[in-house]
Amino acid sequence: MATLILLRHARSAANGSGILAGRSAGVGLDETGAGQAAGLVDRLAGVPLREVVVSPLQRCQETVAGLVAQRELSPVVEPDLVEVDYGQWTGRKISELTEEPLWRVVQQHPSAAVFPDGEGLAQVQARAVAAVRAWDRRLADDEVWLACTHGDVIKAVLADALGMHLDAFQRIVVDPCSVSVVRYTRTRPFVVKVNDTGGDVSALVPPKSSEASDAVVGGSTGGA
């Protein structure tokens, strides 16, 4: 059982424009996101990484590109850590989606939310948790691995690790290029960090604002 660093991709062009990118192709990092991604080399300098696992989408692969190059690692694509399939919501403005009846379900009862022609948030949690636990079982107790994925995917994994019902996962905030850390053990997971956007996180190595009450579907945009 190992230590998992959940890294949300850095700020994307869609984040900056208020668009729900979903699984749209060709969505890369904006200028702010490129700077965030470049900073990962120093932020994680004290952390030995056994594996780097990424969502198939461009913005995640761009986020870890500098880090894996510096570490001489080959990132492994994990399809089950891909973004939520938002179906007909994909590519639409968040400001428009807040008027949809489904928005209230996503906010208040996400376990029942199924996106039109897409997938349900309960499905997302099931596939993502299964994927991270399968990867974790392959590694030793003192090893650290990183998974770069998406806001709602990370929130779903954290909710499971915290023993929270999925209906409470909108209480969790996961900003662009934030680090959340889960240490899995044989009896239970321990959540070590959530939404850390600061500097050095070497202390996680295992020993040998807004007034709005609505969560942003897809994850917060990280501000201006």
N, C-alpha and C positions, 0 to 999 in steps of 0.2 A: 504494500500500500504506500503510495507516494504522495508528493505535494504537487498540486495543480495550480498553475498561474493561469487564470482566465483573463485574457487580454481582449478588450473590445477594440476593433479596428479604429484607427485614427480618423479624424474628421474628414468626411467625404464631401464631394461637390453637392451631393443630394442633401446632406445635412445642412449645408450652408444655404440652400435654396428652399428649404421647408418641404421637400418632396419625399414621399415614402418610396425609397428605391426598391425595396424588396430584393428580388433576384434578377433585376434588370442588368443586362450586360453593359460593360463599358463605364461603370461608375467607379472612378478612381478617387484618390485623395485630393483635396484642395490644398492651397498653399499652407494654411494653418495645419492641416493634417500631415503634410510632408514634414513640417518642422517637428510635430509631435512624434512621428515615426523615427526621425533621426535621433531624437533624444532617448530612445529606448536603449541604445548601446550603452550609454552611461548609467541610465536608471537601473539596468539589470547587470551591471558590470560585476557585482559581487556574487551573482547567482549562477552556479553551474547548471546548465540545462542538458538533460539527457535527450529530450525529444522536443521538436517544435511541430505542432499539428495545426493545420489551418483549414478554414472554410474554403470552398472552391472559388469564392468570389474575389474579383480583382482588388477591392479595397482592403481585404484581409491580407492578400499576398503582398501588396505594396507596403503594408504596415510592417511586416516582419522582414522585408527584403534586406535592409541594411543590417539588421541584427543577425540573421542567419549567415550573411556573407562574412561578417566579422568573426563569427564563431565557427565558420567552415562547416555548417550544418546543412543538411538537405531537408527542407520542410516537407511534411507528409500531408497530403490533402485528405481530409475526412469528410465525406459527403454528408454524414449525419449531423455535422456542425454548420451546415449551410443556413442562410437566413430563412426566416419564416416565409412560406409561400403565401403572400397576401392576396393572391388571386386578382380579382377585379380592382382591388385597392392599390395595386402596384402602379407606381408612376403618378399617383394623384397627390395633390397638395394636402398637407395635414390640416390646414385651415378649412378645407372642404369636407374632409372626413369627419370632423367633429360634429357635423350636422347629420350624419348618418345614424339611424337607430341602433346599429350594431356597435357604435362607439361606446354607448352607455354599458353594453354587455361587456365589452373589452375592459372597461374601467372597473366595473363593479362585480362581474362574475366571469372572469376570463376563462375559467375552466370550461365554460359552455360556449365560448366564442369560436365560431368556424367562419373563416373568411370566404366570401363568395367565389366559387371556383378555385379555392385555395385549400389550406389545411387549418386544422383547429389548434389552438394553443396547447391543449392537452396532448395532442400528437407531437408537437414540438418538444415539450418537456420529456415525453417518453423516449423519443429518439436521441435527444441530446444527453440525457442522463445515462442511458444505456451505452452511448458512445464513450463518454468520459470514464465511466466505471470499467468498461472493457479495456481501455487504454491503461488505466491505473493498475489493473491487475497484472499487466505485463512488466511493471517496474518494481524496483526494490524500495524498501522502506525509506532509505536515505536519498532517493533520487527526486529531482524536480523536473517537471515537464511543463510546457506552455501550450495553451490552445488559444489561437486567435480566432474569434468568432464575432457574433453580433449581439446587440443590446438585449433583445427579448430572449435570445437563446441563453445568454449568461444569466439573466434574471431567473429563468426557469431552473437552471442548474443550481443556482444559489438557494432558491426556495426549497428545493429538494434537500440540499445539504443542511439547511437551517431547520428542517422538519416542519416547514410552513405549507399550508394548503396553497395550491396554485392561485386561488382566488385572492391571496394576499400579496402576490408577487409584484403588483404595481407599487407597493411601498418601497421597493428597492430601486435605487438610482444607479445607473451604470453609464457614465459619461464616455465620450470618445477617447480612446487611448488610455482608459483607466485600467488598473490592475485590481483584480479580486483574487483571493487565494483560499483554496480549500485543501486541508490536509486530511486525507482519507486514512482511516485506521480499520482494524478488524471489527471494532464494535460500533463506531460512529464516525461521521465526518466532523472536523472542526473547521469553522470558518474563521480564518486568520485576518483577512483584510477584505474590505468591500469598497469599490469605487475610489481607489487610491490614485490620484493624479499627480502626486508629488515626485520627489527625486528618488534617491537611493532606497531600494527595497531589499537590501542584502540581509536584513534581519529576519527575513522569512525563511532563510535556509534552515532546513530541519537539523537539529543538533545531532552529532555522533555522539441662485435661489429665486427659487420662484415661489410666489404665493398661490399660484394656480394649483388646484387639487387634482386636475387630470394629469395622468402620465401620458407622455408622447408615445404613440404606437411606433415601434421600431427602436425606441430609445431616445434619450434627450439629444439635442444637437450641439451641446457643449457651449452654448452662448455665442456671442458675436466674435 
